[in-house]
Amino acid sequence: MQKKKISTHLRIILQKMFENTGIEYSDEYVQSDNWYLDYQWTDEQEQEFIDWLANYLSENADARKELLYSTVKSKRMCSLAAKQFVTFFGWAMNLKKEKQQQ
């Protein structure tokens, strides 16, 4: 079974997501089943990524065209899209580390 090619902007976004948690990115890895369940990140790392992604989508019309149903440059719409992306494909929360810091 041939894997689907990762689009340009999706690759940039996934690379940033991996970079934020110190994990090496690979196209082959993200095409495996449930890859996003293998690692964890903190609430702070997740929020930093959401902010980055919302900004990236807001400033990049080609990324919006490639990844969103709407190409509207609304900061609110881009923020909602970033949160939705993290809900579906973000790493699991590392609750153990957060509890230890409290």
TIFIKOL-320923 format. One record per atom (N, C-alpha, C): residue number from 1; residue in one letter; atom name; x, y, z. Coordinates in nm, 2 decimals. Example, Ala and Ser with C-alpha at 12.3 -4.5 7.8 and 13.67 -1.06 7.14 Angstrom:
<rs>
R  resi  resn  name       x       y       z
R     1     A     N    1.32   -0.57    0.78
R     1     A    CA    1.23   -0.45    0.78
R     1     A     C    1.32   -0.33    0.78
R     2     S     N    1.28   -0.22    0.71
R     2     S    CA    1.37   -0.11    0.71
R     2     S     C    1.29    0.00    0.79
</rs>
This chain:
<rs>
R  resi  resn  name       x       y       z
R     1     M     N    0.08   -0.12    0.00
R     1     M    CA    0.00    0.00    0.00
R     1     M     C    0.09    0.13    0.00
R     2     Q     N    0.07    0.21   -0.10
R     2     Q    CA    0.15    0.33   -0.11
R     2     Q     C    0.09    0.44   -0.02
R     3     K     N    0.18    0.51    0.05
R     3     K    CA    0.14    0.62    0.14
R     3     K     C    0.12    0.74    0.06
R     4     K     N    0.03    0.83    0.11
R     4     K    CA    0.00    0.96    0.05
R     4     K     C    0.12    1.05    0.08
R     5     K     N    0.15    1.14   -0.02
R     5     K    CA    0.25    1.24    0.00
R     5     K     C    0.21    1.35    0.10
R     6     I     N    0.30    1.38    0.19
R     6     I    CA    0.27    1.49    0.29
R     6     I     C    0.28    1.62    0.22
R     7     S     N    0.18    1.71    0.23
R     7     S    CA    0.18    1.84    0.16
R     7     S     C    0.29    1.93    0.23
R     8     T     N    0.33    2.03    0.16
R     8     T    CA    0.43    2.12    0.20
R     8     T     C    0.40    2.19    0.34
R     9     H     N    0.29    2.25    0.35
R     9     H    CA    0.26    2.32    0.47
R     9     H     C    0.23    2.23    0.59
R    10     L     N    0.17    2.11    0.56
R    10     L    CA    0.15    2.02    0.67
R    10     L     C    0.28    1.97    0.72
R    11     R     N    0.38    1.94    0.63
R    11     R    CA    0.51    1.90    0.68
R    11     R     C    0.58    2.01    0.76
R    12     I     N    0.57    2.13    0.73
R    12     I    CA    0.63    2.24    0.81
R    12     I     C    0.56    2.24    0.95
R    13     I     N    0.43    2.23    0.95
R    13     I    CA    0.36    2.23    1.08
R    13     I     C    0.40    2.11    1.17
R    14     L     N    0.40    1.99    1.11
R    14     L    CA    0.44    1.87    1.18
R    14     L     C    0.59    1.88    1.23
R    15     Q     N    0.68    1.93    1.15
R    15     Q    CA    0.82    1.95    1.19
R    15     Q     C    0.83    2.04    1.31
R    16     K     N    0.75    2.15    1.31
R    16     K    CA    0.75    2.24    1.43
R    16     K     C    0.69    2.17    1.55
R    17     M     N    0.59    2.09    1.53
R    17     M    CA    0.53    2.02    1.64
R    17     M     C    0.63    1.92    1.70
R    18     F     N    0.71    1.85    1.62
R    18     F    CA    0.81    1.76    1.66
R    18     F     C    0.92    1.84    1.73
R    19     E     N    0.96    1.95    1.67
R    19     E    CA    1.07    2.03    1.72
R    19     E     C    1.04    2.08    1.86
R    20     N     N    0.92    2.12    1.89
R    20     N    CA    0.88    2.17    2.02
R    20     N     C    0.90    2.07    2.13
R    21     T     N    0.90    1.94    2.09
R    21     T    CA    0.92    1.84    2.20
R    21     T     C    1.05    1.76    2.18
R    22     G     N    1.14    1.81    2.09
R    22     G    CA    1.27    1.75    2.08
R    22     G     C    1.27    1.61    2.01
R    23     I     N    1.17    1.58    1.93
R    23     I    CA    1.16    1.46    1.86
R    23     I     C    1.20    1.48    1.71
R    24     E     N    1.27    1.38    1.65
R    24     E    CA    1.30    1.39    1.51
R    24     E     C    1.19    1.36    1.42
R    25     Y     N    1.16    1.45    1.33
R    25     Y    CA    1.05    1.43    1.23
R    25     Y     C    1.08    1.34    1.12
R    26     S     N    0.98    1.26    1.07
R    26     S    CA    1.00    1.17    0.96
R    26     S     C    0.86    1.16    0.89
R    27     D     N    0.86    1.17    0.76
R    27     D    CA    0.73    1.15    0.68
R    27     D     C    0.68    1.01    0.70
R    28     E     N    0.77    0.91    0.70
R    28     E    CA    0.72    0.78    0.72
R    28     E     C    0.66    0.75    0.86
R    29     Y     N    0.72    0.81    0.96
R    29     Y    CA    0.66    0.80    1.09
R    29     Y     C    0.52    0.85    1.11
R    30     V     N    0.50    0.97    1.05
R    30     V    CA    0.36    1.03    1.07
R    30     V     C    0.26    0.97    0.98
R    31     Q     N    0.30    0.87    0.90
R    31     Q    CA    0.20    0.80    0.82
R    31     Q     C    0.17    0.66    0.88
R    32     S     N    0.23    0.64    1.00
R    32     S    CA    0.19    0.51    1.07
R    32     S     C    0.07    0.54    1.15
R    33     D     N    0.00    0.43    1.19
R    33     D    CA   -0.12    0.45    1.27
R    33     D     C   -0.10    0.50    1.41
R    34     N     N   -0.18    0.60    1.45
R    34     N    CA   -0.18    0.65    1.58
R    34     N     C   -0.04    0.71    1.63
R    35     W     N    0.03    0.76    1.53
R    35     W    CA    0.17    0.81    1.57
R    35     W     C    0.16    0.92    1.67
R    36     Y     N    0.06    1.00    1.68
R    36     Y    CA    0.05    1.11    1.77
R    36     Y     C    0.03    1.07    1.91
R    37     L     N    0.01    0.94    1.94
R    37     L    CA   -0.01    0.89    2.07
R    37     L     C    0.12    0.84    2.14
R    38     D     N    0.23    0.84    2.06
R    38     D    CA    0.35    0.79    2.11
R    38     D     C    0.43    0.88    2.21
R    39     Y     N    0.40    1.01    2.20
R    39     Y    CA    0.48    1.11    2.28
R    39     Y     C    0.39    1.20    2.36
R    40     Q     N    0.44    1.27    2.45
R    40     Q    CA    0.37    1.37    2.53
R    40     Q     C    0.43    1.50    2.53
R    41     W     N    0.35    1.60    2.57
R    41     W    CA    0.40    1.74    2.58
R    41     W     C    0.33    1.80    2.70
R    42     T     N    0.39    1.91    2.75
R    42     T    CA    0.33    1.98    2.86
R    42     T     C    0.22    2.08    2.81
R    43     D     N    0.14    2.13    2.90
R    43     D    CA    0.04    2.23    2.86
R    43     D     C    0.11    2.35    2.80
R    44     E     N    0.22    2.39    2.86
R    44     E    CA    0.30    2.50    2.80
R    44     E     C    0.35    2.48    2.66
R    45     Q     N    0.40    2.36    2.63
R    45     Q    CA    0.45    2.33    2.50
R    45     Q     C    0.33    2.33    2.40
R    46     E     N    0.22    2.27    2.44
R    46     E    CA    0.10    2.27    2.36
R    46     E     C    0.05    2.41    2.32
R    47     Q     N    0.04    2.50    2.42
R    47     Q    CA    0.00    2.63    2.40
R    47     Q     C    0.09    2.71    2.31
R    48     E     N    0.22    2.69    2.33
R    48     E    CA    0.32    2.75    2.24
R    48     E     C    0.30    2.71    2.10
R    49     F     N    0.28    2.58    2.08
R    49     F    CA    0.25    2.53    1.94
R    49     F     C    0.12    2.59    1.88
R    50     I     N    0.02    2.59    1.96
R    50     I    CA   -0.11    2.65    1.92
R    50     I     C   -0.09    2.80    1.87
R    51     D     N   -0.02    2.87    1.95
R    51     D    CA    0.00    3.01    1.92
R    51     D     C    0.09    3.02    1.79
R    52     W     N    0.19    2.94    1.78
R    52     W    CA    0.27    2.94    1.66
R    52     W     C    0.19    2.91    1.54
R    53     L     N    0.11    2.80    1.55
R    53     L    CA    0.03    2.75    1.43
R    53     L     C   -0.08    2.86    1.39
R    54     A     N   -0.14    2.92    1.49
R    54     A    CA   -0.24    3.02    1.46
R    54     A     C   -0.18    3.13    1.38
R    55     N     N   -0.06    3.18    1.43
R    55     N    CA    0.01    3.28    1.36
R    55     N     C    0.06    3.24    1.22
R    56     Y     N    0.11    3.12    1.21
R    56     Y    CA    0.15    3.07    1.08
R    56     Y     C    0.03    3.07    0.98
R    57     L     N   -0.08    3.02    1.02
R    57     L    CA   -0.20    3.01    0.93
R    57     L     C   -0.24    3.15    0.90
R    58     S     N   -0.24    3.24    1.00
R    58     S    CA   -0.29    3.38    0.97
R    58     S     C   -0.20    3.45    0.87
R    59     E     N   -0.07    3.43    0.88
R    59     E    CA    0.02    3.50    0.79
R    59     E     C    0.05    3.43    0.65
R    60     N     N   -0.01    3.31    0.63
R    60     N    CA    0.03    3.23    0.52
R    60     N     C   -0.10    3.19    0.44
R    61     A     N   -0.13    3.26    0.34
R    61     A    CA   -0.25    3.23    0.26
R    61     A     C   -0.24    3.09    0.19
R    62     D     N   -0.12    3.05    0.15
R    62     D    CA   -0.11    2.92    0.09
R    62     D     C   -0.14    2.81    0.19
R    63     A     N   -0.09    2.83    0.31
R    63     A    CA   -0.12    2.73    0.42
R    63     A     C   -0.27    2.72    0.45
R    64     R     N   -0.33    2.83    0.45
R    64     R    CA   -0.48    2.83    0.48
R    64     R     C   -0.55    2.76    0.36
R    65     K     N   -0.51    2.79    0.24
R    65     K    CA   -0.57    2.72    0.12
R    65     K     C   -0.55    2.57    0.12
R    66     E     N   -0.43    2.53    0.17
R    66     E    CA   -0.39    2.39    0.17
R    66     E     C   -0.46    2.31    0.28
R    67     L     N   -0.48    2.38    0.40
R    67     L    CA   -0.52    2.30    0.52
R    67     L     C   -0.66    2.33    0.57
R    68     L     N   -0.72    2.45    0.53
R    68     L    CA   -0.85    2.49    0.59
R    68     L     C   -0.96    2.49    0.49
R    69     Y     N   -1.08    2.47    0.54
R    69     Y    CA   -1.19    2.49    0.45
R    69     Y     C   -1.22    2.63    0.41
R    70     S     N   -1.17    2.72    0.50
R    70     S    CA   -1.19    2.86    0.48
R    70     S     C   -1.05    2.93    0.45
R    71     T     N   -1.04    3.02    0.36
R    71     T    CA   -0.92    3.09    0.34
R    71     T     C   -0.92    3.23    0.40
R    72     V     N   -1.02    3.25    0.49
R    72     V    CA   -1.03    3.38    0.55
R    72     V     C   -0.91    3.40    0.65
R    73     K     N   -0.86    3.52    0.65
R    73     K    CA   -0.74    3.55    0.73
R    73     K     C   -0.77    3.59    0.88
R    74     S     N   -0.89    3.56    0.92
R    74     S    CA   -0.93    3.59    1.06
R    74     S     C   -0.84    3.53    1.16
R    75     K     N   -0.79    3.61    1.25
R    75     K    CA   -0.70    3.55    1.36
R    75     K     C   -0.78    3.45    1.45
R    76     R     N   -0.91    3.48    1.47
R    76     R    CA   -1.00    3.39    1.55
R    76     R     C   -1.01    3.26    1.47
R    77     M     N   -1.04    3.26    1.34
R    77     M    CA   -1.06    3.14    1.27
R    77     M     C   -0.93    3.06    1.27
R    78     C     N   -0.81    3.12    1.25
R    78     C    CA   -0.68    3.05    1.25
R    78     C     C   -0.65    2.99    1.39
R    79     S     N   -0.69    3.06    1.50
R    79     S    CA   -0.67    3.01    1.63
R    79     S     C   -0.76    2.89    1.65
R    80     L     N   -0.88    2.89    1.61
R    80     L    CA   -0.97    2.78    1.62
R    80     L     C   -0.92    2.66    1.54
R    81     A     N   -0.87    2.68    1.42
R    81     A    CA   -0.81    2.58    1.34
R    81     A     C   -0.69    2.51    1.41
R    82     A     N   -0.60    2.60    1.47
R    82     A    CA   -0.49    2.55    1.54
R    82     A     C   -0.53    2.46    1.66
R    83     K     N   -0.63    2.50    1.74
R    83     K    CA   -0.68    2.42    1.85
R    83     K     C   -0.74    2.29    1.80
R    84     Q     N   -0.81    2.30    1.69
R    84     Q    CA   -0.87    2.17    1.64
R    84     Q     C   -0.76    2.08    1.59
R    85     F     N   -0.65    2.13    1.53
R    85     F    CA   -0.54    2.05    1.48
R    85     F     C   -0.48    1.97    1.60
R    86     V     N   -0.46    2.05    1.71
R    86     V    CA   -0.40    1.99    1.83
R    86     V     C   -0.49    1.89    1.90
R    87     T     N   -0.62    1.91    1.89
R    87     T    CA   -0.72    1.82    1.94
R    87     T     C   -0.71    1.68    1.87
R    88     F     N   -0.69    1.69    1.74
R    88     F    CA   -0.69    1.56    1.66
R    88     F     C   -0.55    1.50    1.65
R    89     F     N   -0.44    1.59    1.64
R    89     F    CA   -0.31    1.53    1.61
R    89     F     C   -0.20    1.57    1.71
R    90     G     N   -0.24    1.65    1.81
R    90     G    CA   -0.14    1.69    1.91
R    90     G     C   -0.10    1.57    2.00
R    91     W     N    0.02    1.59    2.06
R    91     W    CA    0.07    1.49    2.16
R    91     W     C   -0.02    1.48    2.28
R    92     A     N   -0.02    1.37    2.35
R    92     A    CA   -0.10    1.36    2.47
R    92     A     C   -0.04    1.45    2.57
R    93     M     N   -0.12    1.49    2.67
R    93     M    CA   -0.07    1.58    2.78
R    93     M     C    0.02    1.50    2.88
R    94     N     N    0.13    1.56    2.92
R    94     N    CA    0.21    1.50    3.02
R    94     N     C    0.17    1.54    3.16
R    95     L     N    0.06    1.48    3.21
R    95     L    CA    0.00    1.52    3.34
R    95     L     C    0.09    1.50    3.46
R    96     K     N    0.17    1.39    3.45
R    96     K    CA    0.26    1.36    3.56
R    96     K     C    0.36    1.47    3.59
R    97     K     N    0.42    1.52    3.48
R    97     K    CA    0.52    1.63    3.50
R    97     K     C    0.45    1.76    3.56
R    98     E     N    0.33    1.79    3.51
R    98     E    CA    0.26    1.90    3.55
R    98     E     C    0.22    1.89    3.70
R    99     K     N    0.18    1.77    3.75
R    99     K    CA    0.14    1.75    3.89
R    99     K     C    0.26    1.77    3.98
R   100     Q     N    0.38    1.72    3.93
R   100     Q    CA    0.50    1.73    4.01
R   100     Q     C    0.54    1.88    4.02
R   101     Q     N    0.51    1.96    3.93
R   101     Q    CA    0.55    2.10    3.93
R   101     Q     C    0.46    2.19    4.03
R   102     Q     N    0.35    2.13    4.06
R   102     Q    CA    0.25    2.21    4.14
R   102     Q     C    0.29    2.20    4.29
</rs>
